[in-house]
């Protein structure tokens, strides 16, 4: 599911780190650890001997108390003697005596942690009472060997275009999808075959050791809950205090996830439009009955006649959908979203709306080595490109050419019914897996009945991205280790929007105090518009 994002525009997050991170690693002489997947023959000792060397982040805009670092991991865990990747880290130090680190993952997949913590770290300052608060850019994300699709996303979207597909030979559609996958591989470089949650979980364990922690203390949002659950299955004896907020599914096929996501996003859009039309400056007018149709018309008109951006490329209706989907997860972003769409409609100015969807500030580039890149070189499409790459790597289902050509019209209708605005966008994400290698079956088959320390799972009843039922289903899969907190509020995830959830999560992470499983948090009495 999509990232748990900051309430601030993305361009403010991503402009913070424009310098090169000149960071080193020190050896610690620790033995290698092997997981069931790696087997005892995998010699990971050189990675587990690391210690992170922290330094001030080398940019004038970075918070002065934020420190940056890196950790090196194998490109391929099956061949740890081969290529490596550097993963970007950032932290706020504990204000008093530290008991170690708590690692944060903000979701996505594709959400960059370093820029997020830099811009919105105030939400987590309570945790510095006992921990160094640490986050990271996962492999393929942000400054950590970022993936890109270049024009591949446009190729994939064009393949299922409503105006062309009905009259197009199915073989042409499949050819376009294969070309889109090849374009993503071309722009992403060698990291793409090794992206995915199973490898990201292994990276987490290397980070844990490099930070000097015997066990992993972790707070994951949205997709970050999938990552946390996989870690608990791979490294059950290394689980410390682990919180999963906005719980993702471990079993539902990607095609069904897409429909659930489209339905949730449509509901969130309608809530936004009902709020927007109360303002005379709303770009969708002041009639709540007409606003949804105006939103659909804006998307379709931009698909037919894109607007040129300051970067010289085209901003289409599907680009707008991607930006809106990011902005809808927090009501705090609604006023900024309203102004950004107004600028687009009235002046053709894409800068404000693009700030919601861009994972970086640079142009697409051909993937290369495994070092950390400067923030300005992170491709604009990194977030959606990484989201597709990870979801495809995590999903073992691959429809055949025959299934796609037979079912495409029906699928498109089903997604369109779920959301006339988001349906095509979500269907493109699913079909873009065609032409890529089959994903792992480890998550669906093996992440269950985890014998680890107690984990806190937070589910929000009105979550537009991760339905509450996923919290219940995932808790049942994980077994007796899972403790469920029922947040009866609205919005994607609960930690930032509910004082009750915030307190209960902090009590667990800082003091080990768990609420009773099945206990609940009532909505806050007032919610910011």
C-alpha positions in Angstrom: 0.0 0.0 0.0 1.0 3.6 -0.5 3.3 5.4 1.9 2.4 6.9 5.2 3.5 10.4 4.1 4.4 13.6 5.7 1.8 16.4 5.8 4.3 18.6 4.0 4.8 18.7 0.2 7.4 16.3 -1.2 9.5 19.0 -2.7 10.3 20.3 0.8 11.2 16.8 1.9 13.4 16.0 -1.1 15.3 19.2 -1.4 17.1 18.7 1.9 19.9 16.5 0.9 21.8 17.8 -2.1 25.3 17.1 -0.9 27.3 13.9 -1.2 27.2 11.8 2.0 30.8 11.2 2.9 30.5 8.5 5.5 32.6 5.5 6.5 32.1 2.2 8.2 34.1 0.7 11.0 34.6 -3.0 11.7 33.3 -4.7 14.8 34.4 -8.3 14.5 31.0 -10.0 14.8 30.1 -13.3 13.2 27.8 -13.8 10.3 24.2 -14.8 10.8 22.3 -16.9 8.4 18.5 -17.2 7.8 16.6 -20.2 6.6 16.6 -18.7 3.1 20.3 -18.0 2.9 21.5 -21.3 4.4 24.7 -21.7 6.5 26.9 -21.5 3.4 26.2 -17.7 2.9 29.2 -15.9 4.4 27.8 -12.5 5.5 30.4 -11.9 8.2 31.9 -8.8 6.5 28.4 -7.1 6.5 27.7 -8.0 10.1 31.0 -6.6 11.2 30.0 -3.1 10.3 29.4 -0.1 12.5 27.7 3.0 11.2 29.8 6.1 11.4 27.4 9.1 11.9 28.1 12.6 10.7 26.2 15.8 10.3 24.1 15.8 7.1 26.1 17.9 4.6 23.4 20.4 3.5 22.4 23.8 4.9 18.7 22.9 4.9 19.1 19.7 7.0 18.0 20.0 10.7 21.2 20.6 12.7 20.5 17.7 15.0 19.9 15.2 12.3 22.8 12.9 11.5 23.4 10.9 8.4 25.2 7.5 7.7 25.1 4.5 5.5 25.3 0.7 5.7 26.6 -1.7 3.0 24.6 -4.8 2.1 25.0 -7.5 -0.6 23.3 -6.8 -3.9 22.5 -10.6 -4.0 22.3 -12.4 -0.7 22.8 -15.7 -2.5 26.1 -14.4 -3.7 27.4 -12.1 -0.9 30.9 -12.0 -2.3 29.6 -10.1 -5.4 28.3 -6.6 -5.8 27.2 -4.4 -2.9 24.7 -1.6 -2.2 25.0 1.3 0.1 21.8 2.2 2.0 21.3 5.8 3.3 20.5 6.2 7.0 19.5 9.2 9.2 18.9 9.5 12.9 18.0 11.8 15.7 20.0 10.9 18.8 18.4 10.0 22.1 18.2 13.0 24.4 19.3 11.0 27.5 20.7 7.6 28.0 19.9 5.5 24.9 18.8 1.9 25.1 19.6 1.5 21.4 17.7 2.3 18.2 14.2 2.2 17.0 14.0 1.9 13.2 11.2 3.6 11.2 9.8 2.6 7.8 7.2 5.1 6.4 5.6 2.8 3.9 5.2 2.7 0.2 6.7 0.6 -1.0 8.9 3.3 -2.3 8.7 5.8 0.5 12.1 7.4 1.3 12.8 7.5 5.0 15.7 10.0 5.1 13.9 12.9 3.6 10.7 12.0 5.5 12.4 12.0 8.9 14.2 15.3 8.0 11.0 17.1 7.3 8.6 15.6 9.7 10.7 14.2 12.5 8.8 16.1 15.2 6.2 13.3 15.3 8.8 11.0 16.7 10.7 13.2 19.2 9.0 11.5 22.2 10.8 8.3 21.2 14.2 10.1 21.7 13.5 9.8 25.4 14.9 6.3 25.2 16.0 5.6 21.6 18.1 6.9 18.8 15.3 7.3 16.2 16.7 5.9 12.9 15.3 5.6 9.4 16.6 4.5 6.0 16.0 4.5 2.3 15.4 0.9 1.4 17.2 -0.7 -1.6 15.9 0.9 -4.8 14.4 3.9 -3.0 15.5 7.5 -2.5 19.2 7.8 -2.3 19.8 4.0 -2.1 20.3 3.0 -5.7 16.9 4.4 -6.8 14.9 2.6 -9.5 13.1 4.4 -12.3 10.9 3.4 -15.3 11.7 6.4 -17.5 8.9 6.4 -20.0 8.0 2.8 -19.0 5.1 3.9 -16.9 3.6 5.9 -19.8 4.0 2.8 -22.0 2.2 0.6 -19.4 -0.6 3.1 -19.1 -1.0 3.4 -22.8 -1.3 -0.3 -23.1 -4.7 -0.3 -21.3 -5.9 3.1 -22.5 -9.7 3.0 -22.7 -9.7 4.9 -26.0 -7.4 2.5 -27.8 -7.5 -1.0 -26.3 -10.9 -2.1 -27.6 -9.7 -1.7 -31.2 -6.1 -2.9 -30.6 -4.9 -6.4 -31.2 -4.3 -8.1 -27.8 -0.8 -9.0 -29.0 0.0 -5.3 -29.3 -1.2 -4.7 -25.7 1.1 -7.5 -24.5 4.0 -6.2 -26.5 3.5 -2.7 -24.9 3.5 -4.3 -21.4 6.7 -6.2 -22.2 8.3 -3.1 -23.5 7.3 -1.2 -20.4 8.9 -3.9 -18.2 12.1 -3.8 -20.3 12.2 0.0 -20.0 12.0 -0.2 -16.2 14.8 -2.7 -16.2 16.9 -0.4 -18.4 16.5 2.6 -16.2 16.7 0.8 -12.9 20.0 -1.1 -13.4 21.3 -4.1 -11.4 19.3 -3.5 -8.2 16.0 -4.3 -9.9 16.3 -8.1 -9.8 17.2 -7.9 -6.1 14.5 -5.6 -4.9 11.6 -6.7 -2.7 10.6 -7.2 0.9 12.5 -10.5 1.5 15.8 -8.8 0.7 14.8 -5.6 2.5 14.2 -7.6 5.6 17.7 -9.1 5.4 18.9 -5.5 5.0 17.1 -4.6 8.2 19.0 -7.2 10.1 22.3 -6.0 8.8 21.3 -2.5 10.0 20.3 -3.8 13.4 23.7 -5.3 13.9 25.5 -2.2 12.4 23.6 0.0 14.9 24.8 -2.2 17.7 21.4 -3.6 18.7 20.9 -7.2 19.9 17.2 -7.0 18.8 15.2 -4.9 16.4 12.9 -2.3 17.8 10.8 -1.1 14.9 7.9 1.1 13.9 6.5 0.4 10.4 3.6 2.2 8.6 1.5 0.7 5.8 3.8 -1.2 3.6 6.3 -1.0 6.4 4.0 -3.5 8.3 4.6 -6.0 5.6 8.4 -5.5 6.0 8.1 -5.9 9.7 6.0 -9.1 9.5 8.6 -10.6 7.1 11.4 -9.7 9.4 9.6 -11.4 12.3 9.2 -14.5 10.2 12.9 -14.5 9.0 14.5 -13.5 12.3 12.0 -14.3 15.1 14.7 -14.4 17.8 15.8 -10.9 16.9 12.4 -9.3 17.3 12.4 -6.6 20.1 9.6 -4.2 20.4 7.9 -4.2 17.0 4.8 -2.0 16.0 2.9 -2.4 12.7 0.5 0.6 12.0 -1.9 0.5 9.0 -1.5 -3.3 8.6 -0.9 -4.6 5.0 -2.2 -7.9 3.7 0.2 -10.9 3.5 -2.1 -13.1 1.4 -4.4 -11.1 -0.9 -3.4 -11.2 -4.6 -2.0 -8.0 -6.0 -5.1 -7.7 -8.3 -7.4 -7.7 -5.3 -5.2 -5.3 -3.4 -5.5 -2.9 -6.3 -9.3 -3.0 -6.2 -9.4 -2.5 -2.5 -6.9 0.4 -2.9 -9.0 2.0 -5.6 -12.2 1.8 -3.6 -10.5 3.3 -0.5 -8.9 6.1 -2.5 -12.3 6.9 -4.2 -13.9 7.2 -0.7 -11.1 9.5 0.4 -11.4 11.6 -2.7 -15.1 12.1 -2.2 -14.5 13.2 1.4 -12.0 15.7 0.1 -14.4 17.0 -2.6 -17.2 17.4 0.0 -14.8 19.5 2.1 -13.4 21.4 -0.9 -16.8 22.6 -2.3 -17.4 24.5 0.8 -14.7 26.9 -0.3 -15.5 29.4 -3.1 -12.0 28.9 -4.5 -12.4 25.1 -4.9 -11.2 24.1 -8.4 -14.0 21.6 -8.6 -16.7 24.2 -8.0 -19.1 24.6 -5.1 -21.7 21.9 -6.0 -21.0 18.6 -4.2 -23.1 16.7 -6.8 -21.0 18.0 -9.7 -17.5 17.9 -8.1 -16.9 14.1 -8.7 -17.7 14.4 -12.4 -15.4 17.5 -12.7 -12.6 15.5 -11.1 -13.0 12.7 -13.7 -13.2 15.2 -16.5 -9.9 16.9 -15.3 -8.1 13.6 -15.3 -9.3 12.5 -18.7 -8.6 15.9 -20.3 -5.1 15.8 -19.0 -4.6 12.3 -20.4 -5.7 13.6 -23.8 -3.8 16.9 -23.6 -0.9 16.8 -21.0 0.6 19.9 -19.6 4.3 20.5 -20.1 6.4 20.7 -16.8 9.4 22.8 -15.9 11.5 19.6 -16.6 10.3 19.6 -20.2 8.3 16.4 -19.9 4.5 15.9 -19.9 2.2 15.9 -16.9 -0.8 13.6 -17.7 -4.0 12.8 -16.0 -2.4 9.6 -14.6 0.3 11.7 -13.2 -2.4 13.8 -11.5 -4.0 10.7 -10.1 -0.7 9.6 -8.6 -0.2 12.9 -7.0 -3.8 13.1 -5.6 -3.4 9.5 -4.2 -0.5 10.6 -2.1 -2.2 13.8 -0.8 -5.4 12.1 0.3 -3.9 10.1 3.2 -3.9 13.0 5.6 -6.6 15.7 6.0 -3.8 18.1 6.9 -2.7 18.0 3.3 -6.2 18.9 1.9 -5.7 22.7 1.8 -2.4 22.3 0.1 -3.9 19.9 -2.4 -6.7 22.3 -3.2 -4.3 25.1 -3.9 -2.0 22.9 -6.0 -4.9 21.7 -8.2 -6.1 25.3 -8.5 -2.7 26.3 -9.8 -2.8 23.5 -12.3 -6.3 24.3 -13.6 -6.0 28.1 -13.6 -2.4 28.6 -14.7 -1.1 25.2 -16.0 1.5 25.3 -13.2 2.4 21.7 -12.3 5.1 22.5 -9.6 2.8 22.3 -6.6 0.9 19.2 -7.6 4.1 17.4 -8.6 5.5 17.9 -5.2 3.0 15.3 -3.9 4.0 12.6 -6.3 7.7 13.0 -6.9 10.1 10.8 -5.0 13.0 13.1 -5.9 13.9 16.2 -7.9 16.0 14.8 -10.7 15.3 13.4 -14.2 15.2 9.7 -14.9 18.7 8.2 -15.4 20.2 4.8 -16.3 20.9 2.8 -13.2 24.5 2.2 -12.4 26.5 1.2 -9.3 25.5 0.6 -5.8 26.6 3.8 -4.1 24.4 6.5 -2.5 23.2 9.1 -4.9 22.6 12.8 -4.3 19.0 13.8 -3.6 18.8 15.9 -6.7 19.6 12.8 -8.8 16.7 10.7 -7.4 14.4 10.2 -10.4 11.1 11.9 -10.3 9.2 8.6 -10.7 11.2 6.8 -8.1 8.3 6.3 -5.7 5.8 4.8 -8.2 8.7 2.8 -9.9 9.8 1.4 -6.6 6.2 0.7 -5.6 5.6 -1.4 -8.7 9.0 -3.1 -8.4 8.5 -4.2 -4.8 4.9 -5.3 -5.2 5.8 -7.3 -8.3 8.8 -8.9 -6.5 6.5 -9.8 -3.6 3.7 -11.3 -5.6 4.0 -14.8 -7.1 1.0 -14.5 -9.4 1.8 -13.8 -13.0 -1.2 -13.9 -15.4 -0.5 -15.5 -18.7 -0.8 -13.7 -22.0 -4.0 -15.6 -22.7 -5.5 -14.5 -19.3 -4.6 -10.9 -19.8 -6.1 -10.7 -23.3 -9.2 -12.6 -22.3 -9.9 -10.6 -19.1 -8.5 -7.1 -19.8 -11.9 -5.6 -20.6 -13.5 -7.1 -17.6 -10.7 -6.1 -15.3 -10.8 -2.6 -16.6 -14.5 -2.4 -16.0 -14.1 -3.8 -12.5 -11.4 -1.3 -11.6 -13.4 1.5 -13.2 -16.4 0.5 -11.0 -14.2 0.6 -7.9 -13.1 4.1 -8.9 -13.6 6.2 -12.1 -10.6 8.3 -11.0 -8.1 5.8 -9.6 -9.1 2.6 -11.3 -6.9 2.8 -14.4 -4.0 3.9 -12.4 -4.2 1.0 -10.0 -4.8 -1.5 -12.9 -1.7 -0.2 -14.6 0.3 -1.0 -11.4 -0.9 -4.5 -11.5 -0.4 -5.2 -15.2 3.1 -3.7 -15.1 4.2 -6.9 -13.4 3.7 -8.7 -16.8 7.1 -9.2 -18.4 8.9 -9.2 -15.0 10.2 -12.4 -13.3 7.8 -14.3 -11.1 7.7 -12.9 -7.5 8.5 -14.8 -4.3 6.0 -17.1 -2.7 7.8 -16.8 0.7 5.5 -14.1 2.1 2.2 -15.8 1.2 3.4 -19.3 2.2 5.8 -18.8 5.1 5.0 -15.6 7.0 2.7 -17.1 9.5 2.6 -18.7 13.0 5.6 -16.5 14.0 7.2 -17.5 17.4 8.6 -14.1 18.3 8.1 -11.5 21.1 4.7 -9.8 21.3 4.1 -7.4 18.4 1.6 -4.5 18.4 -0.7 -4.2 15.3 -2.7 -1.0 14.9 -5.7 -1.1 12.5 -7.8 2.0 11.7 -11.4 1.5 10.9 -11.6 4.3 8.4 -8.3 3.7 6.7 -8.6 4.3 2.9 -5.5 2.3 2.0 -5.2 -0.7 4.4 -8.7 -1.9 5.4 -9.2 -2.9 9.0 -9.9 -6.5 8.0 -6.3 -6.8 6.9 -5.2 -6.1 10.5 -7.4 -8.9 11.7 -6.3 -11.3 9.0 -2.6 -10.6 9.4 -2.9 -10.9 13.2 -4.5 -14.3 12.8 -1.7 -15.4 10.4 1.1 -14.2 12.7 -0.4 -16.1 15.6 -0.2 -15.5 19.3 2.6 -13.0 19.0 0.2 -10.4 17.5 -1.7 -7.9 19.7 -4.3 -5.8 18.0 -5.2 -2.2 18.8 -8.5 -1.1 17.2 -8.3 2.5 16.2 -11.9 3.7 15.5 -10.8 6.8 13.8 -10.3 7.8 10.1 -7.2 8.2 7.9 -4.3 6.1 6.8 -2.5 4.8 9.9 -3.1 6.0 13.5 0.2 7.2 15.1 0.1 10.7 13.6 -3.6 11.2 13.7 -4.8 9.7 17.0 -3.5 10.9 20.4 -4.6 7.6 21.9 -2.7 5.5 19.4 0.3 7.7 19.7 0.4 7.2 23.5 -0.1 3.5 23.4 2.5 2.9 20.7 5.0 5.1 22.7 4.2 3.2 25.9 5.0 -0.1 24.2 8.2 1.1 22.5 9.6 3.0 25.5 8.4 1.0 28.4 7.2 -2.4 27.0 3.6 -1.7 28.2 1.2 -3.5 25.8 -2.5 -2.8 25.6 -4.8 -5.8 25.9 -5.4 -7.4 22.5 -8.7 -6.2 21.1 -8.6 -2.9 23.0 -9.6 0.2 21.2 -8.9 3.9 20.7 -11.8 6.3 20.2 -11.6 9.1 17.6 -10.1 12.3 18.9 -12.7 14.9 19.7 -11.4 17.4 17.2 -9.6 16.6 13.9 -7.7 19.2 12.0 -9.2 20.1 8.6 
